[in-house]
């Protein structure tokens, strides 16, 4: 008889997970993964899922996969490590167990956007800082860096395909063509992503010369530090910078300064833009100052200032934002698991009068959400609901039904409505969706739009159609066909539009053994540059 014992692993009141007892356990064991993804096929699947679920459109999102939960557990443990050096093991300060005794965290969140922003997580890190657990320094890494430390600690070398080249051929109805080649490479030593772009007439062999170069560099914790764009001047055999972006971070890897300079190769700097950020001990943004200048001789001048105040309990985070003559007070409510139950925001002018309200309520038992906006009516001088959205999710946390109502003239009568329904297959593909618009509030559909996806082992076909009169007669908007490789990554794409415009694209991949940069570097909507990680950190909670 073989006996097995399942144990729970906790830090204070925070449950990391359960696993069968064995000599060595990893975060993957705690989320039920027998082994982490290592092969090209396995990592390709994970990458596609994470990319698609970090898009801004909520209807495309699904629940986090166990891989992301394991990443969050690893990020949590590395954040608590006494010496912030994950290469020599993780040691949790004993006092932290006391601080976390009555706390809970939700590790089943999308790693790149949500976990580090949980109020309980920030509160505990802030408490630890003030108690001197880490010498007032607690760096928080980009989650792809977390994965690299985790894999290296387990002695694993994954095979991770990332986009190495994009080829495009644009053809219009007059058969004129303009083609573009984009080639990417990542220097692991310098932590630089280099992108070269060539614009040319015909798609042929990849040239060695290029017209534009973009270099993005990252700090040791994985956040974007600089980005520069150059145009290539063949007459003088050199390149000239046209954009210079710089970002500075504090010891906890939160952005403190961001500058953006547009540069004319002949005239020099023609526009400057800058942002300055301050934080409290809990890592919450306390103030942000925006400044701008459109002259190379004038320093940026203040264009907007915002200040933030926070208070936090186990279930509520309160935020006060002051911006010019308006003050926003927002209360975020969470359940015992750290899941969002919604928020309520009230906006007052400098006279203390409420001019707007908004709220969101989440019902986890029925997987429904309601979002409501109110604005002050000039006619009645009272707050009137001007927009309300009702959302229904499936068990995988994808929107399957929604309705948005609008009252554009504040007469307390809906005068516009938008509806959305969607279906998904077992692989997570959104196989069908339809949007319906009632533009005048008469209860009749004025316009329909739908998308149909058919997937096979080596091809995906996506068809978009539109019914402009609401009568059920659809006309073709576009038809897209993607050819897939054996790992499910698309390698060519043809997009035919109703106006007879055709876009053809090819894509090549290069294998890496590190997760960073996690996002592939293609320019399509379903491929995000890792720069998005920076903009997510840019004062957004």
N, C-alpha and C positions, 0 to 999 in steps of 0.2 A: 504494500500500500504506500502511495506517495501522498504526503500531506503538503498542502500549500497554504500559505498564510497571506492574506491581503491586509496591508497596513495603510493607515491614513497619515498623511504628512502635513503638518501645520506649522505656521509661525504665528504665535499668539492665537487669535481666533480665526486667522486666515487659513483656509484649507487649500493647499496646493494641488492635491489630488490623491488618488489611491492607486496602489500597485502591489503586485506580488513581491514579497520580500526576496531580495537577492543581494549579492555582494556589491554590485554597482548599479545605481539607479540614475536615470537622467530625466529631464522634463518630458521627454517623449514617452517614457514609461508611465508618467503620472497622468497623461491624457489618453492612454490606451493604444498608442502607436507601437507596434512590435518593433519596428525599425524606422528610422527617419528616411526621407527620400534621398537617394544617393545617385541612382542612374539618371541618364539624360531624360528618359521617358517619365520618370517619377518627378523630377524637378520641373520639367516642362509643364506638367499638369498643375503643380503647385503655383508656379509663376503665373499661368493664365488665370487661375482662380483669383489670386491676390490682385492682379492688375485689373480685372473686371470688377472686383468689389471695392476698388478705390476710386472708381469713377464718381463724379458728383451726382449722377442721376440715381435717386433712391430705388427706382423700379428695377435696376439691374443688380442690386445687392442681394447677397445671400448670407446666411449665418456663417460665422467664422468656422474654418475647418480645424481639426485637432492640431494640425501643424502650427497654426497661429496661436492657439492656446499655449502650446509648448514654448513658442517664442516669447510670449508674455511672461510665463513663469521664469524663463531664463533671464529676461530683462529685469524682472523683480528681484531675483536672487543676486544678479550682478550689481543692481543698484544698492543693495544692502551690504555688499561685501565691505569688510572693515578697511581694506587698503585700496579698494576700487581697482584691483588688478585681477581680472578673471583668469589670467594664465597660471596663477599659483594656487587655485582653489578658492572656494567661497567660504568666508567665515562671517556669521551673522552676529552682531553685537548682542550680548545677553539682554541689555536693557530694551532692545527693540521688541523682544517678545512681550514685555510688559506693556509697551506703548500700543501694541497691536492686539492686546488681549480681548477687547470687545469689538474688533473691527472685522469686516469682510470685504473681499475684493472679487470682482468678476473677471476671470482670465479668458473667458470666451468672448473676446472682442477682436475686431480687426486691428492687427498689430500696428500698422503704420499710422493710424489716425486716432485711436480712441484710448488705448490702455494707459499711456502716460498722462492722460488728461483726466482720469478719474479723480474726483475730489478727495476720496479717502486716501488714494495713493500719494497725492501731493501733500495732503495733510500730514501723513506719517513721515514722509521724507522731510518736511519742514520741521516737525517735532524732533526728529533725529538730529537735524542740523543744529537746532537751538540747544539740544542737550550735549552737543559736541561729539556725537558718535563718530563722525567722519572728519573731524578737524575743520568743520564748516565748509567742506568741499564734497560735493556728491555729484559727479558727472553722470549724465543720462545719455546713453549712446543711441544713435540711429539703430533701429531694430535689425537691419541687415548686418551691422557690425556685431550685434549680439549673437546672431546666428553663426558668424565666422568664429567667434570665441567658443561657442557651444560645440560646433563641429570639430574644431581643432582640439578641444578638450577630450572629445570622444575618439580622436584619432581617425576621423573620417575625411575623405577628400571627395566631395560631390562633383558631378559633371553637370554644369549649369549652362545651357545654351542662352546666349544673349545676342540681340540683333547686332550684326557686324556691318551690314550694308543694306541700303534701300535703293531700288531703282524705280523710277517712275517715267511713264510715257503718257503725256497728255495729248489727246487727239480731239479736235472739235469737228463740227459738221462740215467744215471746209477742207478737212484732211490735213490741216496744218498741224505740225507737231512741235512740242517743246519738251525736252526730257531733262530729268534731274537725277543725279547720282549722289547719294549720301553714304559716307563711309565712317564707321565708328571704331574706336579702340579705347580701351581703358588701361592706363598705366598703374598697376597695383603699387609699385614702389613710390611714385610721386602722387598717387591718389588723384589722378587727372583723367577726365573723360575728354577725348579729342574727337571732334566731329569735323569732317571735311565735306564741302558741298560743291558740286559742279553743275552749272546750267549749260545745256547744249541742245543742238537741234535734233540729232538722231541718236537713238539708243544703239550703241555698238559696244566695243570692248571698253572696259573701265579705264579711263585715262589716268595718267599719273599726276597731271596738273589739276588745280581746283581753283574756284573763284572765291570761296569763303572758308574761314576756319573758325571754329568755336572751341574754346578750351574752358572746361569747368573743373575747379579744384575743390577738394573737400578737407575739412579739418580732421584731426585724429579720431574724433567721435562720430564722424560720418555726416556732418552737416555741410552744406555748400558754403565755401568761404570766398571764392572769387569766380567770376565768369567773364570772359573776354571774347569779343567777336572781332574778326579781322577780315578785310577784303584784300584780295591779292592784286597787287599792281605789277603787272608783268613788265611794264616799261622800265621800272627801276629795280626789277628783280627783288621785290620785297613785299611785305604785307603792312597794312595800315589799320590801326585799331578804330572801330566805330562804336563800340560799347564797352564800358568798364563797370562791372558790378562787384561790390565788396560787402562782406558781412562779417561782423565781429560777434563773439559769444562770450558769456560769462563762464565762471568755473563750473557751472552746472549745465553747460551746453544750451543755454537759452539765448536767443539772439538779443543783442543790445544795440546794435547799430547796423543799418542797411543803407547803402548808397548806390545810386544808379546814375551813370553819366552817359549821355549820348554825345558822340564825338564826330564832327565833320573832319575828314582827313585833311582838308585844306584850311578850315577856319579854326579848328580845335574844338574845345568843349562848347556845345550849343545849348545844353540843358543839364541841370543837376537836380537830383531828387534825393532826399535823405529822410530816414526815420530813426528815432531814438527811443529805446524802451527801458523801463525800470520795472523791477519785480520786488515782491515782498519775500519774507523768509520761506513761504510755502511755494514759491515758484509761480505765483499768480502775477499777471501783468498789473502794475499799479499806475503807469502812465505811458503814453506814447505821444510823441511830437513829430508832426510831418512838416517838412520844409521843401521849398522848391525855388529854383532860379533858372531863367532861360538865357543867361548870359555867362560867358566864360570869365567875366571880370567882377561879377557880383556874387557874394556868398549867398547860399540858400536862405530864404526868409521864411518865417513861420506862416503856415497856411492852416494848420489845425492842431489842436491839442486835446487829448483825452486823458482823464484820470480815472482810476479804478480803485474801489475799496471792496474788501471781501470779508465775510464772516462765514464760518463753517460749523455745522453740527453733524451728527451721524447721518442725517437724512436730508439736510438742506444746505445748499451753497447759495449765499446771497451776494450779488454783485451790484455795485453802483458805478455807473459810467457817466462822467460829466464831459460834454462836448459842446463847446461854445455856449449857446444860451439854452441848451436842453440837458436834462438829466434823466438817464435811464436807470431804473431799479429793477433788477431781475432776480427772481428766486427760482433756483433749480431744485427739484425734489427727486430723491432716490429711494429705492426700497432697500431692504436689509442686505440684498445681494449686490448692491451698488448699481443696479439697473436704473435707467432714467424713467421716472414717472411723469415727467413733463416740466414745464416752466411757466412762469407768468412774468410779464414785463409791463412796466408802467412808465410812460414818458411825460415829464413835466417841463413846462417852459420856465423862463426866469422869474415869472410871477407866481410860480407854484401851481399853475393850472394844469390838469391832466389833459394832454392833447392826443394821446394814443395809448392803446393797450394791445397786448398780444399774449396768447397762451397756447400751451400744448398739453394734452393729457394722453397718457399711454395706458391701455388696458392689456396687460400681459396675458391674462387668462383667455381673452377672446382675440388677442392679436389685432387690436384696432387702435387707431390714433386719431385724435381730433385736433386740428390747428385752427385758431381763430384770431382774426385781426380786427381791431376797432379803431376808428379815427373820429376826431371831433368834427361834427357836421356844422358848416357855416350857416346853414339854413335854420336848424333847430338848436344850435349851440349845445348839443349833447353828443355823447359817444354812441356811435352807430356801428354795427358789425358790417364791415365792408368786404370781408373775404373769409370763407370758411372751407376747410379741406377735411374730408373724411377718408381715412386710409384703412385698408384691410390687407393683412399679411398672411402668407402661408406659413407652415411650420418651419420653413427654412429662411424666414424673415425676408421674403421678397414680396413686393407689392403686387397683389393680384387684382385688386379693385380699388379705385379711388374716384372721388367726386369733388370738384372744386366749384364753389358758388361765389359769385361776385356781385356786389352792389356798387356800381361805379359812381352813382350820383347821390348816395346816402339817403335814399328815400325809403329805406327799410323793405325794399322789394328786390329780389334777385333779378338782375338783368343780363346775366351771362352764366353759363355753366360749362364745365369741361369734365368729361368722364374718361376713365382709362380701365381696361381689363387686359390681363395677360395670362398665358399658359407656359409651363416649363416641362421639359422632358427629364428623364432620370439622370441625364448627364449634366443637368443644370442649365442647358441652353434655353433661352427664351424663344420658344418656337412660334409664338403668335402674340401680337398685341394689337389693340384697336383704341384709337382716341376719337372721341365724339365731342363736337362743339355745338353749343346752342348760344349764338352770339347776341340774341335779343331777349332771352328769358321767356320766350313764349311756349316753352316745353317741347319744341320740335328741333330735331337735329338739323343743323345747317351745313355741317361739314364732317366727314369721316376721314380718318387716316389709319392704315393698318400695315403691319409688317408680318411676313411669314418666313420662317427659317426652316430649312430642310438640311439635316446633317447626316453625313455618312462617314465611313472610316477615312476617306481621302478627299472629301469635298464638302464645303458648306455653301449653300445658296440662300441669299437673303433678298426677298422681294418686297419693295415698298409701293403701296398703291394709295390713291387719294380719291375721295368722292367729294367734289367741291360743292355739290348742291344738296347733299344729304339724302338723296333719293335711293341710295344703294347701288349706284352705278359707279364702279371704280375704274380709274385710269392709272396706267403704270407711271410711277415716279422714277424708280430705279431698280436695277437688278444687279446684284453683286455675287460673283462666284469666287470662292477662295479654294485654292488647291493646298492640301495639307501634307506634311511629311509624315513619316512613320510614328513620330512622337506627338502628333496633333498640332504642331506649329504651322501656321500658314506660310507658304513659300512663294505664292503668286496670287494676285488679285486682279480681277477685271470688273470694272464698274461701268455699266451702261445706263445712261440717263434718258429721260423722255425727250430731251432736246437734241438727241443724237450725239451727245458728248460722251466719249469713252476715256476712261482712265485705266491704264495698265500699270501694274506694279510688281516687282520681284523683290524678294527679301532673302538675305543670307544670314547665317548664324555663326557665332564663334563660341567655343566651349571654355568656360572658366571653372576654377575649383574653389572660388569664393562667392558668397552670396552678394557681397557688395561690389558694384552697385546692384541692388536687387531689381529695380525696374529696368526692363530692356529699353533701348534708346531710340526706338522708332518714333516717327512723328504722327502716327495715326491716332485717332481718338481712343483706341483700346490699348495704346502703348504710352506709358508716361515716363518722362525723364525723371531721374531722381531729384531734380530740382524741385519737383512737387513736394518732396519731403520738407524742403526748406520753407516753402510758402505755407505749408500746413503749420509749421512751428511759428510762423510770423504773426504772433499775437492772437491766434485763433484757438479757442478752447474746445 
